[in-house]
Amino acid sequence: MRFPFDNWIVALLVLAALGLAARAWLHDHPEHNPWAPLSIDDPPGWATARKVAALRDDPQECRNFLVRSDIAFEELDPIGEGQCRRDDRLALDPDPGAGLDLRPAGAAATCPVNAGLALWMRQSVQPAAQRHLGSRVERIGHLGTYSCRRIGGGESGTWSEHATGNSIDIAAFVLEDGQRIAVLQDWDGGNEASRFLRQVRDDACGIFGTVLSPEYNAAHADHLHLDQAGRGRGWTFCR
């Protein structure tokens, strides 16, 4: 059966129209557009995890993301040796208005970890704090970024992402109204504080390479472990 020439023309015109419509839709929804630069103002979308993952392999683009997001930071010199060599070291300038005021101060982590924190705070933590707790987050309590050790602290096995400062352990959130939401005391509270913690854990799974919570094991009972381990294709491990 022959396909009439006119029908070919109509089919091509339909495909062209669909292509133009798709292009316009992606332009209006950059969070779903894998070719659009990552923006801190875009809500999470289909392409967000892949864009964040790409920052892990492109230090300059990672820094460009922080700059165009108006996230101030200090670039630190490389330090360490062997498996604990840290070539990529940044410390975010305190910004209580954005909730990016880390305590203890001066935490040095890789650019992808800092970029993930900035995006997580803007698109997840602050909206969730307003929704569940009625106040914005002013600062974050953490348990550290760097520890030259293997996973579990043993003498053998896989090196921890903490060994290169490619992770941070979040222990608490302090709100503008004085509330302090701590993972250890509030995770299983069955209240709004608990729902807040679980939501920001779930949202972090689309931004960080690894997210470990108290549901993972007892070693994480008092913090959320967030790291930017490269897993390919934007895949993450989240518990």
C-alpha positions as a Markdown table, in Angstrom:
| # | Residue | x | y | z |
|---|---|---|---|---|
| 1 | Met | 0.0 | 0.0 | 0.0 |
| 2 | Arg | 1.4 | 3.3 | -1.1 |
| 3 | Phe | 1.4 | 6.3 | 1.3 |
| 4 | Pro | 0.2 | 9.4 | -0.6 |
| 5 | Phe | 2.7 | 12.2 | -1.0 |
| 6 | Asp | 0.3 | 14.7 | 0.6 |
| 7 | Asn | 0.0 | 12.5 | 3.7 |
| 8 | Trp | 3.8 | 12.6 | 4.0 |
| 9 | Ile | 3.7 | 16.4 | 4.0 |
| 10 | Val | 1.0 | 16.5 | 6.6 |
| 11 | Ala | 2.9 | 14.1 | 8.8 |
| 12 | Leu | 6.1 | 16.2 | 8.5 |
| 13 | Leu | 4.2 | 19.4 | 9.3 |
| 14 | Val | 2.6 | 17.7 | 12.4 |
| 15 | Leu | 6.0 | 16.5 | 13.6 |
| 16 | Ala | 7.5 | 20.0 | 13.1 |
| 17 | Ala | 4.6 | 21.6 | 15.0 |
| 18 | Leu | 5.1 | 19.1 | 17.8 |
| 19 | Gly | 8.8 | 19.8 | 17.9 |
| 20 | Leu | 8.2 | 23.6 | 18.1 |
| 21 | Ala | 5.6 | 23.0 | 20.9 |
| 22 | Ala | 8.0 | 20.8 | 22.8 |
| 23 | Arg | 10.8 | 23.4 | 22.4 |
| 24 | Ala | 8.5 | 26.2 | 23.7 |
| 25 | Trp | 7.4 | 24.1 | 26.6 |
| 26 | Leu | 11.0 | 23.3 | 27.6 |
| 27 | His | 11.8 | 27.0 | 27.4 |
| 28 | Asp | 9.0 | 27.7 | 29.8 |
| 29 | His | 9.9 | 24.8 | 32.1 |
| 30 | Pro | 13.7 | 24.8 | 32.4 |
| 31 | Glu | 13.6 | 22.5 | 35.4 |
| 32 | His | 12.7 | 19.7 | 32.9 |
| 33 | Asn | 15.1 | 20.9 | 30.2 |
| 34 | Pro | 18.4 | 19.0 | 30.4 |
| 35 | Trp | 20.1 | 21.6 | 28.2 |
| 36 | Ala | 19.2 | 24.6 | 30.3 |
| 37 | Pro | 21.7 | 25.6 | 33.0 |
| 38 | Leu | 20.9 | 24.7 | 36.6 |
| 39 | Ser | 19.2 | 27.6 | 38.3 |
| 40 | Ile | 18.6 | 27.9 | 42.0 |
| 41 | Asp | 15.2 | 29.6 | 41.2 |
| 42 | Asp | 13.8 | 26.7 | 39.2 |
| 43 | Pro | 11.6 | 24.2 | 41.1 |
| 44 | Pro | 12.8 | 20.5 | 41.1 |
| 45 | Gly | 12.1 | 18.8 | 37.8 |
| 46 | Trp | 12.9 | 15.8 | 35.6 |
| 47 | Ala | 16.3 | 17.2 | 34.8 |
| 48 | Thr | 17.4 | 18.6 | 38.2 |
| 49 | Ala | 19.1 | 15.5 | 39.5 |
| 50 | Arg | 21.1 | 15.0 | 36.3 |
| 51 | Lys | 22.1 | 18.7 | 36.3 |
| 52 | Val | 23.3 | 18.5 | 39.9 |
| 53 | Ala | 25.2 | 15.3 | 39.1 |
| 54 | Ala | 27.0 | 17.1 | 36.2 |
| 55 | Leu | 28.4 | 19.6 | 38.7 |
| 56 | Arg | 30.4 | 16.8 | 40.3 |
| 57 | Asp | 32.5 | 16.4 | 37.2 |
| 58 | Asp | 32.7 | 20.1 | 36.3 |
| 59 | Pro | 34.2 | 22.2 | 39.2 |
| 60 | Gln | 34.1 | 25.5 | 37.2 |
| 61 | Glu | 30.5 | 25.1 | 36.2 |
| 62 | Cys | 29.8 | 24.3 | 39.9 |
| 63 | Arg | 31.4 | 27.6 | 40.9 |
| 64 | Asn | 29.5 | 29.4 | 38.2 |
| 65 | Phe | 26.3 | 28.1 | 39.6 |
| 66 | Leu | 27.1 | 29.5 | 43.0 |
| 67 | Val | 28.1 | 32.9 | 41.5 |
| 68 | Arg | 25.0 | 33.3 | 39.4 |
| 69 | Ser | 22.9 | 32.2 | 42.5 |
| 70 | Asp | 24.5 | 35.0 | 44.5 |
| 71 | Ile | 25.9 | 32.5 | 47.0 |
| 72 | Ala | 29.1 | 33.9 | 48.5 |
| 73 | Phe | 31.9 | 31.6 | 49.3 |
| 74 | Glu | 35.6 | 31.4 | 50.0 |
| 75 | Glu | 37.8 | 29.2 | 47.9 |
| 76 | Leu | 40.3 | 27.3 | 50.1 |
| 77 | Asp | 43.7 | 25.9 | 49.2 |
| 78 | Pro | 44.0 | 22.1 | 48.6 |
| 79 | Ile | 45.2 | 20.1 | 51.6 |
| 80 | Gly | 45.9 | 16.5 | 52.6 |
| 81 | Glu | 47.5 | 13.4 | 51.0 |
| 82 | Gly | 46.5 | 10.1 | 49.4 |
| 83 | Gln | 42.9 | 9.1 | 49.8 |
| 84 | Cys | 42.3 | 12.1 | 52.0 |
| 85 | Arg | 43.6 | 14.7 | 49.5 |
| 86 | Arg | 41.1 | 17.5 | 49.2 |
| 87 | Asp | 41.6 | 19.5 | 46.0 |
| 88 | Asp | 38.1 | 21.0 | 46.0 |
| 89 | Arg | 37.5 | 23.0 | 49.1 |
| 90 | Leu | 34.9 | 25.8 | 49.6 |
| 91 | Ala | 33.4 | 27.4 | 52.7 |
| 92 | Leu | 30.1 | 29.3 | 52.3 |
| 93 | Asp | 29.9 | 32.8 | 53.7 |
| 94 | Pro | 27.3 | 32.9 | 56.5 |
| 95 | Asp | 23.9 | 34.0 | 55.1 |
| 96 | Pro | 21.2 | 33.7 | 57.8 |
| 97 | Gly | 18.6 | 35.2 | 55.4 |
| 98 | Ala | 19.0 | 32.1 | 53.1 |
| 99 | Gly | 19.5 | 29.8 | 56.1 |
| 100 | Leu | 23.0 | 29.1 | 54.9 |
| 101 | Asp | 24.7 | 29.9 | 58.2 |
| 102 | Leu | 26.5 | 26.7 | 59.2 |
| 103 | Arg | 27.4 | 26.1 | 62.8 |
| 104 | Pro | 30.2 | 25.4 | 63.7 |
| 105 | Ala | 31.3 | 28.0 | 61.2 |
| 106 | Gly | 33.9 | 27.6 | 58.5 |
| 107 | Ala | 32.8 | 24.1 | 57.3 |
| 108 | Ala | 34.9 | 23.3 | 54.2 |
| 109 | Ala | 33.3 | 20.9 | 51.7 |
| 110 | Thr | 33.4 | 20.3 | 48.0 |
| 111 | Cys | 31.7 | 22.7 | 45.6 |
| 112 | Pro | 29.0 | 20.1 | 44.7 |
| 113 | Val | 28.1 | 19.7 | 48.4 |
| 114 | Asn | 27.8 | 23.4 | 48.9 |
| 115 | Ala | 25.8 | 23.8 | 45.6 |
| 116 | Gly | 23.5 | 21.0 | 46.8 |
| 117 | Leu | 23.0 | 22.7 | 50.2 |
| 118 | Ala | 22.1 | 26.0 | 48.5 |
| 119 | Leu | 19.6 | 24.4 | 46.2 |
| 120 | Trp | 18.1 | 22.2 | 48.9 |
| 121 | Met | 17.7 | 25.2 | 51.2 |
| 122 | Arg | 16.0 | 27.3 | 48.5 |
| 123 | Gln | 13.7 | 24.7 | 47.0 |
| 124 | Ser | 13.0 | 22.4 | 49.9 |
| 125 | Val | 14.1 | 23.3 | 53.4 |
| 126 | Gln | 12.7 | 26.9 | 53.6 |
| 127 | Pro | 9.3 | 26.1 | 52.0 |
| 128 | Ala | 9.0 | 23.1 | 54.2 |
| 129 | Ala | 9.9 | 25.0 | 57.3 |
| 130 | Gln | 7.2 | 27.6 | 56.5 |
| 131 | Arg | 4.6 | 25.0 | 55.8 |
| 132 | His | 5.2 | 22.7 | 58.8 |
| 133 | Leu | 6.7 | 25.0 | 61.4 |
| 134 | Gly | 5.6 | 28.6 | 60.5 |
| 135 | Ser | 9.0 | 30.1 | 60.4 |
| 136 | Arg | 12.1 | 30.2 | 58.1 |
| 137 | Val | 15.4 | 28.5 | 58.9 |
| 138 | Glu | 18.1 | 30.8 | 60.0 |
| 139 | Arg | 21.0 | 28.4 | 60.6 |
| 140 | Ile | 22.0 | 24.8 | 60.3 |
| 141 | Gly | 23.8 | 22.7 | 63.0 |
| 142 | His | 26.1 | 20.1 | 61.5 |
| 143 | Leu | 28.5 | 17.4 | 62.7 |
| 144 | Gly | 31.2 | 18.1 | 60.2 |
| 145 | Thr | 32.3 | 17.6 | 56.6 |
| 146 | Tyr | 35.8 | 16.1 | 56.8 |
| 147 | Ser | 37.0 | 13.0 | 58.4 |
| 148 | Cys | 39.9 | 11.0 | 57.0 |
| 149 | Arg | 38.4 | 7.6 | 57.5 |
| 150 | Arg | 36.8 | 4.6 | 55.8 |
| 151 | Ile | 33.1 | 3.9 | 56.0 |
| 152 | Gly | 32.3 | 2.7 | 59.5 |
| 153 | Gly | 35.7 | 3.8 | 60.8 |
| 154 | Gly | 37.5 | 0.4 | 60.2 |
| 155 | Glu | 41.0 | -0.2 | 58.8 |
| 156 | Ser | 39.7 | -1.7 | 55.6 |
| 157 | Gly | 36.9 | -1.2 | 53.2 |
| 158 | Thr | 35.6 | 1.7 | 51.1 |
| 159 | Trp | 36.7 | 5.2 | 51.9 |
| 160 | Ser | 34.1 | 7.5 | 53.2 |
| 161 | Glu | 33.0 | 10.6 | 51.2 |
| 162 | His | 34.0 | 12.5 | 54.4 |
| 163 | Ala | 37.6 | 11.6 | 53.6 |
| 164 | Thr | 37.6 | 14.2 | 50.8 |
| 165 | Gly | 35.1 | 16.6 | 52.3 |
| 166 | Asn | 32.5 | 15.5 | 49.8 |
| 167 | Ser | 29.7 | 15.2 | 52.4 |
| 168 | Ile | 28.1 | 17.0 | 55.4 |
| 169 | Asp | 26.2 | 15.6 | 58.4 |
| 170 | Ile | 23.1 | 17.8 | 59.2 |
| 171 | Ala | 22.1 | 17.5 | 62.9 |
| 172 | Ala | 19.6 | 20.4 | 63.4 |
| 173 | Phe | 17.8 | 23.4 | 62.0 |
| 174 | Val | 17.4 | 26.6 | 64.0 |
| 175 | Leu | 14.5 | 28.8 | 63.0 |
| 176 | Glu | 14.1 | 32.6 | 63.0 |
| 177 | Asp | 11.5 | 32.3 | 65.8 |
| 178 | Gly | 13.9 | 30.4 | 68.0 |
| 179 | Gln | 12.7 | 26.8 | 67.4 |
| 180 | Arg | 15.4 | 24.2 | 67.2 |
| 181 | Ile | 14.5 | 21.1 | 65.2 |
| 182 | Ala | 17.0 | 18.3 | 65.9 |
| 183 | Val | 17.2 | 15.0 | 64.0 |
| 184 | Leu | 17.9 | 13.0 | 67.2 |
| 185 | Gln | 15.0 | 14.3 | 69.2 |
| 186 | Asp | 12.4 | 15.1 | 66.5 |
| 187 | Trp | 12.7 | 12.4 | 63.9 |
| 188 | Asp | 10.1 | 10.0 | 65.4 |
| 189 | Gly | 8.0 | 12.7 | 67.1 |
| 190 | Gly | 5.0 | 12.1 | 64.9 |
| 191 | Asn | 4.4 | 15.9 | 64.8 |
| 192 | Glu | 5.1 | 18.7 | 62.4 |
| 193 | Ala | 8.8 | 18.8 | 63.3 |
| 194 | Ser | 9.0 | 15.1 | 62.4 |
| 195 | Arg | 7.1 | 15.7 | 59.1 |
| 196 | Phe | 9.4 | 18.5 | 58.3 |
| 197 | Leu | 12.5 | 16.4 | 58.8 |
| 198 | Arg | 11.1 | 13.6 | 56.7 |
| 199 | Gln | 10.1 | 15.9 | 53.9 |
| 200 | Val | 13.5 | 17.6 | 53.6 |
| 201 | Arg | 15.2 | 14.1 | 53.7 |
| 202 | Asp | 13.0 | 13.0 | 50.8 |
| 203 | Asp | 13.6 | 16.2 | 48.8 |
| 204 | Ala | 17.4 | 15.9 | 49.4 |
| 205 | Cys | 17.3 | 12.6 | 47.5 |
| 206 | Gly | 16.9 | 14.5 | 44.2 |
| 207 | Ile | 19.8 | 16.7 | 44.9 |
| 208 | Phe | 22.6 | 14.7 | 46.7 |
| 209 | Gly | 24.2 | 11.5 | 45.5 |
| 210 | Thr | 23.7 | 9.8 | 48.9 |
| 211 | Val | 21.2 | 10.6 | 51.7 |
| 212 | Leu | 21.2 | 8.6 | 54.9 |
| 213 | Ser | 18.8 | 9.2 | 57.8 |
| 214 | Pro | 17.9 | 7.5 | 61.1 |
| 215 | Glu | 16.0 | 5.0 | 59.0 |
| 216 | Tyr | 19.2 | 3.7 | 57.6 |
| 217 | Asn | 21.0 | 2.6 | 60.8 |
| 218 | Ala | 21.7 | 3.5 | 64.3 |
| 219 | Ala | 24.9 | 5.4 | 63.3 |
| 220 | His | 22.7 | 8.0 | 61.7 |
| 221 | Ala | 20.2 | 8.4 | 64.5 |
| 222 | Asp | 21.3 | 12.0 | 65.1 |
| 223 | His | 21.9 | 13.4 | 61.6 |
| 224 | Leu | 21.2 | 13.4 | 57.9 |
| 225 | His | 24.3 | 12.3 | 55.9 |
| 226 | Leu | 24.4 | 14.1 | 52.6 |
| 227 | Asp | 27.1 | 13.5 | 50.1 |
| 228 | Gln | 27.8 | 14.0 | 46.4 |
| 229 | Ala | 29.3 | 10.6 | 45.5 |
| 230 | Gly | 29.2 | 10.1 | 41.7 |
| 231 | Arg | 26.8 | 7.4 | 40.7 |
| 232 | Gly | 26.2 | 8.2 | 37.0 |
| 233 | Arg | 23.0 | 9.2 | 35.3 |
| 234 | Gly | 21.8 | 11.2 | 38.3 |
| 235 | Trp | 21.1 | 8.0 | 40.3 |
| 236 | Thr | 21.1 | 8.4 | 44.1 |
| 237 | Phe | 21.1 | 6.2 | 47.2 |
| 238 | Cys | 18.4 | 7.4 | 49.6 |
| 239 | Arg | 17.4 | 5.8 | 52.9 |
